[in-house]
C-alpha cells in the first residue's frame, strides 16, 4: 500500500499556493485538509498561474464529491484516491485535469541535539493511502495485512503517549514501529520467533535504566543495613547483587529483570523494617510522640506607609508619604517635621509620566474650587517612580466606589525546572525580585489579582505542585488563592490562581494541549493553554516548550505554527479566527529554546560586561520575529537581565555550556530561552511593569523568569437607562468602503464576515464589487457601501461600545476559507463622521495582507454618557508638554490610494504613512512601546500596512 504523496494534511492555504507556484506547471495539484469544514478536503489546482480551490465534501454516507461549476453533476467516490484518479480525466468540471501531483515534502527525523527530546528520530506521519494502488516494501507477506498491523499498533501507541512522561522510551518505540516492526514480522513468517529487533530496541531504551537501578539499589541496600538488627560475628553475610555478577548474567534483559526483582523486594520490606525499628526504639526508651499543632493561618496585614525621596524643582528635596489605607499623599520638605501639604486620593486628577526622563512624574490635583494645581517630582530612579505610581493606582482602586474593577494586576512566570524538585522558597520568583526590571521593595509584596505559572520539565505531581504554589503565595501574601485551572502535558504544566474575591468573575474556562514532540505525537515538547473571561474581558495564556538545539530554529518556528493551529481555546464561535485574535489579551510564554547565534566565548565576554544589546541583536527569536516568521505583532518587555540558560546547577556564577554526550561534546551557548510575550486587541490598556529573572533559585540550569502586567478589564455592562415601552433608538455601525489586498494566486470572489460580542450573531457582506491583480501573487478587492451590511449592536450606550471590538474575516465564496482576519477597535470609530481604519490581516500565524476603509459608529444622543476609567488618569507625556484639558479634534485625512504591502514591492526607504502627516491624535497622547521595532525590512510596523505608490 503506497502513501498518497499529493495529500499534504493540514498545511495552510498560503503554503499550498507556494508549493504549486514552485511546481509552476498547469495541471499541478495537491490536496489538503479544509479549513472551513471539519472532515472535508480542499483540492488545489494550478492553471494559468492562478490557483483554483475546490472543496471535497463527505455526504451522510461518507461518500466524497467535488463541488464544481453549476450544471456538472457531482460524482461520488468512496475514497479520496478514487476521486483523484477519476479527475485525472478531462471534462469533469475542473478548469484542467489533474496532471502533476505535488508531493509532500519529506520531513527530517526530529532528533533533539541537546539530548532533551526523544532520541528515536522516527517520524510518525499520518497519511492518506492509495488503496492497493502502489507497490509495498514489505517482502512476501500480504501488503495490506502488514500495513494494517503496523497502523493498528501505531494508533495504540498514539493513544497511550498522551499521558506518559516516558518521552525517550516512546521515541524508541516509535522508531521500532516505523522501521523495524516489518523486519520482525518477516522473520516470524519464516519461523524465527526471537523478535531480534524488538529486543535490540528494548535494550537500547533501557540502557539508562540500568544505571538508575544500580544507583537506587545501592542506596536502598545501605538504608536497609541501617535498620538491620546488629549482626553476630558468626552470621553469614547477606548476598548482594554486584557488578561482577551482573557481567556474568546470560543477557542484558535478564540482568535488568533480576535487578528489578531485587528493588521490588527491598521496597516492599523496607517500610515494615523501618516502622518496626522505630516502634522498638519508642518502646525501649519510653518516648512520647509530639502532637501536631495546626499553624494559625496568616492574617492580611495592612500596607505600611511608604516614603519616597524626591526632588522638587532644581534644588529642593522633599519626601512623599503614600498611605494607601488612609488614601492620602503627604508632601514634606526636607528638614521639616510636618507635611507641607496632604492630598486626598479623590483630589488627585491625573498622573503624568515623562518619557524623556524616566524618573520624573507630574501630579495634577484639585486644590481649590475651579483651580487645578500640578507639581513635578523627580525620583532617584525609574523603579522608584513606578513604585510610586503603582501605589497611587492601588490607592485609587481600594477607595473607588466601583462594584467591578477597571484594572487588575497579572503575574506571569515561566521556569524550566530541569526535572529537579524546587527549593523550599520561591519568594524571589513570586515577588518579581532578582535581575532585570524588577519590582521595588515597596511594591514587591503587593498581591496580584491573577497568578499564571508555567513550568517545563516539572517532575512534581499535579496536585503536589498546585498545593505548593498556593502555600507559597499564602505565606507571602496572606491570601488563600483559588485555582482557576490546571492543564498538564507530561512535564509541561500551567496553573492559574486568582484572589478569592475574583472567583465569581471568572467564567467560560477552557483548557487545551498540543504535542510537538517526535512527529507531533509525543508530549515531551508542546504547549498547554488556558482561556477564560474575567467579567467582559477575554484572557488567553499559553505555556510551551519548543524544540531545543541551536540549529533547530526552523523546527521551533514549526512548533509555534502547530501550536497556533491546533490549540483549542476561547469562544468556539471564533474558532475560524487566528488564535492570536480570539482574546482581548493573550500571553505566550515558556522555554521557547531560541538561542544566540554567536561564538560562546564572545557571548561570555558580552555577558560579563552586561552588553546585552549586542547579544539581543543575534537572538534567534528577535531575528525570526523581524522576518515575520513567529509571534507577529506580539510585544515583549525590555531584556535587561543575563541569559537564563545554561547555568551550572547550584550556582548562578557560571554557565555550564559544555555537555558531554556519547557522540562527543555538545556546546549549549548561554541564551534567553525563557521568554514572556503578549498581544492585545487595539486600544486596550496593558502595561508591563516588570520583566526579569531570579538570581537565587539554582536547582535547575534555567533561571525562573517573571513579568507583571497592569491590565484594563471591562465589566458586564448594565445600561443606566431602563428600557421603556417606546422602542429605543439603536446604535449602528456603517461602512462607506473597504479595500483589501491579500497574498494569494487565487482569483476567487470574496465576502467579509463580521463577528463581535456586541452583535447578536455573525453578519456577512455581499461579494466584493471590484477586483484586480496588478502585482502577481496579490489580489486587490473592494467593497462599496451597498455591498456592506449596517450592523446594530445589542446595546446603544457609548460607554459599552467604546470597549467593543470587531473581528473581520475575508473569505472565499467558493471555498468559504479565510484569506485573513483582523481586529478593529470601535472606540476611535465613534462619531457622526466616518473615520479611516487600516491594519494587517493574519491567518494561522502568518501576515496575509492588509485592509483599510471608512466606517462610523453612530450612538443615540441620549446614550452618550460615559466615565473615566481608573487607568485613564495615568498618561504619558514628552518633556515640556503641558497636559491638555481637551484633545484637539482629529481632522479627517485625505483618502489615499490603497498601497500594497512592502513585501510586494521593491525595497526602499519607508515613510510611516506615505505622504500623509501624522494625525494630531497620535501626537497628543501615546503609550510607550515595550520593545523597539526592527530598523529595516517590511516587518517594521513603522511601515504600518502600505508602502507609497510613486
CORVEN-V539297 format. One record per residue. RES is the residue in three letters. PSI is psi in whole degrees, 0 to 359 (none if undefined). Layout:
res->RES psi->PSI
res->RES psi->PSI
//
This chain:
res->UNK psi->120
res->UNK psi->142
res->UNK psi->143
res->UNK psi->102
res->UNK psi->345
res->UNK psi->353
res->UNK psi->117
res->UNK psi->17
res->UNK psi->237
res->UNK psi->37
res->UNK psi->159
res->UNK psi->166
res->UNK psi->317
res->UNK psi->316
res->UNK psi->319
res->UNK psi->317
res->UNK psi->324
res->UNK psi->320
res->UNK psi->319
res->UNK psi->322
res->UNK psi->323
res->UNK psi->323
res->UNK psi->312
res->UNK psi->9
res->UNK psi->138
res->UNK psi->133
res->UNK psi->356
res->UNK psi->142
res->UNK psi->161
res->UNK psi->165
res->UNK psi->135
res->UNK psi->171
res->UNK psi->143
res->UNK psi->140
res->UNK psi->343
res->UNK psi->334
res->UNK psi->123
res->UNK psi->135
res->UNK psi->357
res->UNK psi->172
res->UNK psi->165
res->UNK psi->121
res->UNK psi->116
res->UNK psi->124
res->UNK psi->129
res->UNK psi->129
res->UNK psi->123
res->UNK psi->46
res->UNK psi->9
res->UNK psi->145
res->UNK psi->125
res->UNK psi->130
res->UNK psi->127
res->UNK psi->138
res->UNK psi->135
res->UNK psi->112
res->UNK psi->141
res->UNK psi->146
res->UNK psi->189
res->UNK psi->335
res->UNK psi->2
res->UNK psi->5
res->UNK psi->143
res->UNK psi->141
res->UNK psi->154
res->UNK psi->133
res->UNK psi->108
res->UNK psi->192
res->UNK psi->155
res->UNK psi->145
res->UNK psi->345
res->UNK psi->121
res->UNK psi->132
res->UNK psi->137
res->UNK psi->143
res->UNK psi->144
res->UNK psi->150
res->UNK psi->328
res->UNK psi->157
res->UNK psi->318
res->UNK psi->323
res->UNK psi->319
res->UNK psi->314
res->UNK psi->320
res->UNK psi->321
res->UNK psi->322
res->UNK psi->6
res->UNK psi->354
res->UNK psi->152
res->UNK psi->170
res->UNK psi->45
res->UNK psi->13
res->UNK psi->354
res->UNK psi->162
res->UNK psi->335
res->UNK psi->152
res->UNK psi->161
res->UNK psi->110
res->UNK psi->313
res->UNK psi->106
res->UNK psi->136
res->UNK psi->116
res->UNK psi->151
res->UNK psi->130
res->UNK psi->137
res->UNK psi->130
res->UNK psi->139
res->UNK psi->155
res->UNK psi->141
res->UNK psi->84
res->UNK psi->126
res->UNK psi->126
res->UNK psi->345
res->UNK psi->358
res->UNK psi->13
res->UNK psi->333
res->UNK psi->178
res->UNK psi->143
res->UNK psi->10
res->UNK psi->319
res->UNK psi->354
res->UNK psi->140
res->UNK psi->109
res->UNK psi->98
res->UNK psi->126
res->UNK psi->141
res->UNK psi->144
res->UNK psi->131
res->UNK psi->145
res->UNK psi->105
res->UNK psi->98
res->UNK psi->8
res->UNK psi->343
res->UNK psi->187
res->UNK psi->130
res->UNK psi->163
res->UNK psi->355
res->UNK psi->138
res->UNK psi->134
res->UNK psi->301
res->UNK psi->161
res->UNK psi->129
res->UNK psi->310
res->UNK psi->320
res->UNK psi->318
res->UNK psi->318
res->UNK psi->323
res->UNK psi->317
res->UNK psi->313
res->UNK psi->317
res->UNK psi->321
res->UNK psi->311
res->UNK psi->322
res->UNK psi->314
res->UNK psi->319
res->UNK psi->321
res->UNK psi->316
res->UNK psi->326
res->UNK psi->332
res->UNK psi->330
res->UNK psi->345
res->UNK psi->336
res->UNK psi->7
res->UNK psi->132
res->UNK psi->0
res->UNK psi->68
res->UNK psi->316
res->UNK psi->313
res->UNK psi->315
res->UNK psi->327
res->UNK psi->317
res->UNK psi->321
res->UNK psi->323
res->UNK psi->319
res->UNK psi->318
res->UNK psi->313
res->UNK psi->327
res->UNK psi->321
res->UNK psi->339
res->UNK psi->345
res->UNK psi->319
res->UNK psi->330
res->UNK psi->320
res->UNK psi->323
res->UNK psi->320
res->UNK psi->318
res->UNK psi->320
res->UNK psi->323
res->UNK psi->333
res->UNK psi->14
res->UNK psi->22
res->UNK psi->96
res->UNK psi->16
res->UNK psi->341
res->UNK psi->58
res->UNK psi->321
res->UNK psi->326
res->UNK psi->317
res->UNK psi->319
res->UNK psi->318
res->UNK psi->319
res->UNK psi->318
res->UNK psi->317
res->UNK psi->317
res->UNK psi->330
res->UNK psi->9
res->UNK psi->316
res->UNK psi->332
res->UNK psi->325
res->UNK psi->309
res->UNK psi->317
res->UNK psi->320
res->UNK psi->320
res->UNK psi->316
res->UNK psi->313
res->UNK psi->318
res->UNK psi->318
res->UNK psi->319
res->UNK psi->318
res->UNK psi->319
res->UNK psi->321
res->UNK psi->314
res->UNK psi->321
res->UNK psi->322
res->UNK psi->331
res->UNK psi->322
res->UNK psi->6
res->UNK psi->145
res->UNK psi->150
res->UNK psi->131
res->UNK psi->141
res->UNK psi->157
res->UNK psi->333
res->UNK psi->2
res->UNK psi->139
res->UNK psi->146
res->UNK psi->144
res->UNK psi->139
res->UNK psi->138
res->UNK psi->154
res->UNK psi->125
res->UNK psi->158
res->UNK psi->326
res->UNK psi->320
res->UNK psi->324
res->UNK psi->324
res->UNK psi->334
res->UNK psi->359
res->UNK psi->148
res->UNK psi->329
res->UNK psi->159
res->UNK psi->318
res->UNK psi->321
res->UNK psi->320
res->UNK psi->316
res->UNK psi->319
res->UNK psi->321
res->UNK psi->317
res->UNK psi->316
res->UNK psi->321
res->UNK psi->320
res->UNK psi->316
res->UNK psi->319
res->UNK psi->316
res->UNK psi->317
res->UNK psi->317
res->UNK psi->320
res->UNK psi->334
res->UNK psi->341
res->UNK psi->315
res->UNK psi->318
res->UNK psi->320
res->UNK psi->316
res->UNK psi->316
res->UNK psi->315
res->UNK psi->319
res->UNK psi->318
res->UNK psi->321
res->UNK psi->320
res->UNK psi->323
res->UNK psi->316
res->UNK psi->317
res->UNK psi->320
res->UNK psi->323
res->UNK psi->7
res->UNK psi->49
res->UNK psi->148
res->UNK psi->130
res->UNK psi->131
res->UNK psi->143
res->UNK psi->143
res->UNK psi->133
res->UNK psi->122
res->UNK psi->131
res->UNK psi->141
res->UNK psi->136
res->UNK psi->144
res->UNK psi->148
res->UNK psi->147
res->UNK psi->126
res->UNK psi->140
res->UNK psi->148
res->UNK psi->129
res->UNK psi->156
res->UNK psi->130
res->UNK psi->141
res->UNK psi->138
res->UNK psi->128
res->UNK psi->129
res->UNK psi->164
res->UNK psi->134
res->UNK psi->119
res->UNK psi->207
res->UNK psi->325
res->UNK psi->333
res->UNK psi->140
res->UNK psi->150
res->UNK psi->173
res->UNK psi->135
res->UNK psi->120
res->UNK psi->117
res->UNK psi->116
res->UNK psi->97
res->UNK psi->318
res->UNK psi->318
res->UNK psi->335
res->UNK psi->44
res->UNK psi->155
res->UNK psi->120
res->UNK psi->135
res->UNK psi->119
res->UNK psi->124
res->UNK psi->151
res->UNK psi->134
res->UNK psi->350
res->UNK psi->138
res->UNK psi->341
res->UNK psi->148
res->UNK psi->138
res->UNK psi->325
res->UNK psi->140
res->UNK psi->124
res->UNK psi->118
res->UNK psi->152
res->UNK psi->330
res->UNK psi->350
res->UNK psi->349
res->UNK psi->119
res->UNK psi->324
res->UNK psi->148
res->UNK psi->121
res->UNK psi->120
res->UNK psi->131
res->UNK psi->136
res->UNK psi->327
res->UNK psi->338
res->UNK psi->100
res->UNK psi->350
res->UNK psi->6
res->UNK psi->143
res->UNK psi->149
res->UNK psi->130
res->UNK psi->120
res->UNK psi->126
res->UNK psi->162
res->UNK psi->113
res->UNK psi->315
res->UNK psi->163
res->UNK psi->134
res->UNK psi->18
res->UNK psi->124
res->UNK psi->144
res->UNK psi->144
res->UNK psi->142
res->UNK psi->141
res->UNK psi->139
res->UNK psi->138
res->UNK psi->122
res->UNK psi->165
res->UNK psi->327
res->UNK psi->174
res->UNK psi->328
res->UNK psi->320
res->UNK psi->322
res->UNK psi->317
res->UNK psi->322
res->UNK psi->318
res->UNK psi->315
res->UNK psi->320
res->UNK psi->321
res->UNK psi->319
res->UNK psi->323
res->UNK psi->315
res->UNK psi->321
res->UNK psi->314
res->UNK psi->318
res->UNK psi->313
res->UNK psi->329
res->UNK psi->7
res->UNK psi->157
res->UNK psi->18
res->UNK psi->140
res->UNK psi->330
res->UNK psi->145
res->UNK psi->149
res->UNK psi->339
res->UNK psi->133
res->UNK psi->162
res->UNK psi->137
res->UNK psi->129
res->UNK psi->132
res->UNK psi->128
res->UNK psi->145
res->UNK psi->141
res->UNK psi->125
res->UNK psi->110
res->UNK psi->355
res->UNK psi->29
res->UNK psi->30
res->UNK psi->140
res->UNK psi->149
res->UNK psi->165
res->UNK psi->172
res->UNK psi->325
res->UNK psi->133
res->UNK psi->25
res->UNK psi->315
res->UNK psi->323
res->UNK psi->313
res->UNK psi->346
res->UNK psi->13
res->UNK psi->50
res->UNK psi->143
res->UNK psi->241
res->UNK psi->154
res->UNK psi->208
res->UNK psi->100
res->UNK psi->168
res->UNK psi->141
res->UNK psi->153
res->UNK psi->337
res->UNK psi->340
res->UNK psi->358
res->UNK psi->326
res->UNK psi->14
res->UNK psi->121
res->UNK psi->142
res->UNK psi->158
res->UNK psi->322
res->UNK psi->134
res->UNK psi->127
res->UNK psi->116
res->UNK psi->120
res->UNK psi->134
res->UNK psi->155
res->UNK psi->153
res->UNK psi->47
res->UNK psi->112
res->UNK psi->353
res->UNK psi->154
res->UNK psi->158
res->UNK psi->307
res->UNK psi->321
res->UNK psi->318
res->UNK psi->316
res->UNK psi->314
res->UNK psi->327
res->UNK psi->318
res->UNK psi->315
res->UNK psi->319
res->UNK psi->321
res->UNK psi->315
res->UNK psi->325
res->UNK psi->322
res->UNK psi->319
res->UNK psi->319
res->UNK psi->352
res->UNK psi->36
res->UNK psi->136
res->UNK psi->90
res->UNK psi->146
res->UNK psi->147
res->UNK psi->121
res->UNK psi->315
res->UNK psi->151
res->UNK psi->127
res->UNK psi->132
res->UNK psi->147
res->UNK psi->98
res->UNK psi->244
res->UNK psi->10
res->UNK psi->123
res->UNK psi->148
res->UNK psi->133
res->UNK psi->132
res->UNK psi->123
res->UNK psi->143
res->UNK psi->160
res->UNK psi->149
res->UNK psi->324
res->UNK psi->344
res->UNK psi->354
res->UNK psi->322
res->UNK psi->343
res->UNK psi->351
res->UNK psi->131
res->UNK psi->172
res->UNK psi->53
res->UNK psi->128
res->UNK psi->146
res->UNK psi->155
res->UNK psi->162
res->UNK psi->155
res->UNK psi->132
res->UNK psi->134
res->UNK psi->18
res->UNK psi->209
res->UNK psi->119
res->UNK psi->27
res->UNK psi->26
res->UNK psi->347
res->UNK psi->142
res->UNK psi->15
res->UNK psi->337
res->UNK psi->148
res->UNK psi->208
res->UNK psi->152
res->UNK psi->146
res->UNK psi->155
res->UNK psi->138
res->UNK psi->153
res->UNK psi->169
res->UNK psi->132
res->UNK psi->102
res->UNK psi->248
res->UNK psi->13
res->UNK psi->130
res->UNK psi->136
res->UNK psi->143
res->UNK psi->138
res->UNK psi->129
res->UNK psi->124
res->UNK psi->127
res->UNK psi->160
res->UNK psi->107
res->UNK psi->171
res->UNK psi->142
res->UNK psi->169
res->UNK psi->132
res->UNK psi->328
res->UNK psi->4
res->UNK psi->32
res->UNK psi->314
res->UNK psi->319
res->UNK psi->322
res->UNK psi->318
res->UNK psi->320
res->UNK psi->321
res->UNK psi->314
res->UNK psi->314
res->UNK psi->319
res->UNK psi->319
res->UNK psi->315
res->UNK psi->321
res->UNK psi->326
res->UNK psi->342
res->UNK psi->127
res->UNK psi->97
res->UNK psi->160
res->UNK psi->188
res->UNK psi->126
res->UNK psi->333
res->UNK psi->343
res->UNK psi->17
res->UNK psi->337
res->UNK psi->348
res->UNK psi->154
res->UNK psi->135
res->UNK psi->327
res->UNK psi->352
res->UNK psi->357
res->UNK psi->348
res->UNK psi->147
res->UNK psi->317
res->UNK psi->125
res->UNK psi->127
res->UNK psi->128
res->UNK psi->126
res->UNK psi->175
res->UNK psi->192
res->UNK psi->88
res->UNK psi->341
res->UNK psi->12
res->UNK psi->140
res->UNK psi->181
res->UNK psi->128
res->UNK psi->76
res->UNK psi->152
res->UNK psi->141
res->UNK psi->323
res->UNK psi->323
res->UNK psi->321
res->UNK psi->313
res->UNK psi->322
res->UNK psi->317
res->UNK psi->322
res->UNK psi->317
res->UNK psi->322
res->UNK psi->1
res->UNK psi->36
res->UNK psi->73
res->UNK psi->333
res->UNK psi->321
res->UNK psi->326
res->UNK psi->322
res->UNK psi->335
res->UNK psi->339
res->UNK psi->16
res->UNK psi->126
res->UNK psi->322
res->UNK psi->315
res->UNK psi->318
res->UNK psi->319
res->UNK psi->327
res->UNK psi->322
res->UNK psi->328
res->UNK psi->1
res->UNK psi->32
res->UNK psi->324
res->UNK psi->157
res->UNK psi->51
res->UNK psi->128
res->UNK psi->21
res->UNK psi->161
res->UNK psi->155
res->UNK psi->142
res->UNK psi->161
res->UNK psi->132
res->UNK psi->112
res->UNK psi->28
res->UNK psi->157
res->UNK psi->163
res->UNK psi->139
res->UNK psi->1
res->UNK psi->142
res->UNK psi->105
res->UNK psi->159
res->UNK psi->128
res->UNK psi->140
res->UNK psi->357
res->UNK psi->158
res->UNK psi->22
res->UNK psi->336
res->UNK psi->156
res->UNK psi->136
res->UNK psi->81
res->UNK psi->352
res->UNK psi->134
res->UNK psi->121
res->UNK psi->126
res->UNK psi->165
res->UNK psi->332
res->UNK psi->359
res->UNK psi->185
res->UNK psi->136
res->UNK psi->136
res->UNK psi->120
res->UNK psi->100
res->UNK psi->144
res->UNK psi->134
res->UNK psi->160
res->UNK psi->74
res->UNK psi->328
res->UNK psi->116
res->UNK psi->160
res->UNK psi->120
res->UNK psi->164
res->UNK psi->159
res->UNK psi->130
res->UNK psi->157
res->UNK psi->153
res->UNK psi->150
res->UNK psi->38
res->UNK psi->165
res->UNK psi->117
res->UNK psi->127
res->UNK psi->128
res->UNK psi->116
res->UNK psi->339
res->UNK psi->151
res->UNK psi->111
res->UNK psi->193
res->UNK psi->160
res->UNK psi->163
res->UNK psi->11
res->UNK psi->3
res->UNK psi->110
res->UNK psi->16
res->UNK psi->340
res->UNK psi->168
res->UNK psi->359
res->UNK psi->145
res->UNK psi->139
res->UNK psi->143
res->UNK psi->145
res->UNK psi->157
res->UNK psi->142
res->UNK psi->147
res->UNK psi->144
res->UNK psi->117
res->UNK psi->128
res->UNK psi->137
res->UNK psi->159
res->UNK psi->153
res->UNK psi->168
res->UNK psi->109
res->UNK psi->135
res->UNK psi->117
res->UNK psi->139
res->UNK psi->334
res->UNK psi->118
res->UNK psi->143
res->UNK psi->139
res->UNK psi->190
res->UNK psi->332
res->UNK psi->135
res->UNK psi->131
res->UNK psi->143
res->UNK psi->145
res->UNK psi->146
res->UNK psi->156
res->UNK psi->150
res->UNK psi->115
res->UNK psi->143
res->UNK psi->134
res->UNK psi->319
res->UNK psi->157
res->UNK psi->133
res->UNK psi->140
res->UNK psi->141
res->UNK psi->125
res->UNK psi->147
res->UNK psi->103
res->UNK psi->154
res->UNK psi->6
res->UNK psi->157
res->UNK psi->30
res->UNK psi->146
res->UNK psi->151
res->UNK psi->163
res->UNK psi->166
res->UNK psi->134
res->UNK psi->133
res->UNK psi->127
res->UNK psi->144
res->UNK psi->150
res->UNK psi->343
res->UNK psi->359
res->UNK psi->144
res->UNK psi->323
res->UNK psi->166
res->UNK psi->144
res->UNK psi->158
res->UNK psi->154
res->UNK psi->178
res->UNK psi->183
res->UNK psi->155
res->UNK psi->143
res->UNK psi->345
res->UNK psi->155
res->UNK psi->136
res->UNK psi->164
res->UNK psi->73
res->UNK psi->327
res->UNK psi->128
res->UNK psi->136
res->UNK psi->359
res->UNK psi->143
res->UNK psi->125
res->UNK psi->126
res->UNK psi->150
res->UNK psi->145
res->UNK psi->132
res->UNK psi->174
res->UNK psi->324
res->UNK psi->342
res->UNK psi->0
res->UNK psi->139
res->UNK psi->152
res->UNK psi->124
res->UNK psi->137
res->UNK psi->107
res->UNK psi->157
res->UNK psi->335
res->UNK psi->142
res->UNK psi->3
res->UNK psi->138
res->UNK psi->317
res->UNK psi->322
res->UNK psi->313
res->UNK psi->332
res->UNK psi->342
res->UNK psi->359
res->UNK psi->159
res->UNK psi->151
res->UNK psi->133
res->UNK psi->127
res->UNK psi->139
res->UNK psi->127
res->UNK psi->116
res->UNK psi->145
res->UNK psi->138
res->UNK psi->319
res->UNK psi->315
res->UNK psi->342
res->UNK psi->21
res->UNK psi->152
res->UNK psi->137
res->UNK psi->349
res->UNK psi->155
res->UNK psi->159
res->UNK psi->170
res->UNK psi->134
res->UNK psi->128
res->UNK psi->135
res->UNK psi->342
res->UNK psi->311
res->UNK psi->357
res->UNK psi->356
res->UNK psi->131
res->UNK psi->173
res->UNK psi->343
res->UNK psi->142
res->UNK psi->141
res->UNK psi->149
res->UNK psi->140
res->UNK psi->152
res->UNK psi->140
res->UNK psi->181
res->UNK psi->160
res->UNK psi->138
res->UNK psi->152
res->UNK psi->123
res->UNK psi->45
res->UNK psi->0
res->UNK psi->148
res->UNK psi->118
res->UNK psi->359
res->UNK psi->201
res->UNK psi->155
res->UNK psi->143
res->UNK psi->162
res->UNK psi->189
res->UNK psi->134
res->UNK psi->164
res->UNK psi->149
res->UNK psi->111
res->UNK psi->128
res->UNK psi->134
res->UNK psi->146
res->UNK psi->326
res->UNK psi->6
res->UNK psi->30
res->UNK psi->357
res->UNK psi->144
res->UNK psi->181
res->UNK psi->159
res->UNK psi->136
res->UNK psi->158
res->UNK psi->333
res->UNK psi->352
res->UNK psi->341
res->UNK psi->355
res->UNK psi->124
res->UNK psi->175
res->UNK psi->132
res->UNK psi->152
res->UNK psi->162
res->UNK psi->140
res->UNK psi->1
res->UNK psi->123
res->UNK psi->142
res->UNK psi->128
res->UNK psi->138
res->UNK psi->318
res->UNK psi->133
res->UNK psi->143
res->UNK psi->150
res->UNK psi->148
res->UNK psi->110
res->UNK psi->150
res->UNK psi->115
res->UNK psi->152
res->UNK psi->143
res->UNK psi->122
res->UNK psi->164
res->UNK psi->136
res->UNK psi->134
res->UNK psi->149
res->UNK psi->152
res->UNK psi->152
res->UNK psi->339
res->UNK psi->357
res->UNK psi->356
res->UNK psi->162
res->UNK psi->149
res->UNK psi->131
res->UNK psi->171
res->UNK psi->126
res->UNK psi->152
res->UNK psi->129
res->UNK psi->315
res->UNK psi->37
res->UNK psi->231
res->UNK psi->356
res->UNK psi->146
res->UNK psi->156
res->UNK psi->138
res->UNK psi->140
res->UNK psi->333
res->UNK psi->330
res->UNK psi->326
res->UNK psi->333
res->UNK psi->313
res->UNK psi->124
res->UNK psi->153
res->UNK psi->136
res->UNK psi->145
res->UNK psi->148
res->UNK psi->348
res->UNK psi->131
res->UNK psi->144
res->UNK psi->159
res->UNK psi->153
res->UNK psi->333
res->UNK psi->168
res->UNK psi->161
res->UNK psi->344
res->UNK psi->349
res->UNK psi->114
res->UNK psi->348
res->UNK psi->337
res->UNK psi->343
res->UNK psi->239
res->UNK psi->321
res->UNK psi->139
res->UNK psi->153
res->UNK psi->146
res->UNK psi->129
res->UNK psi->none
//
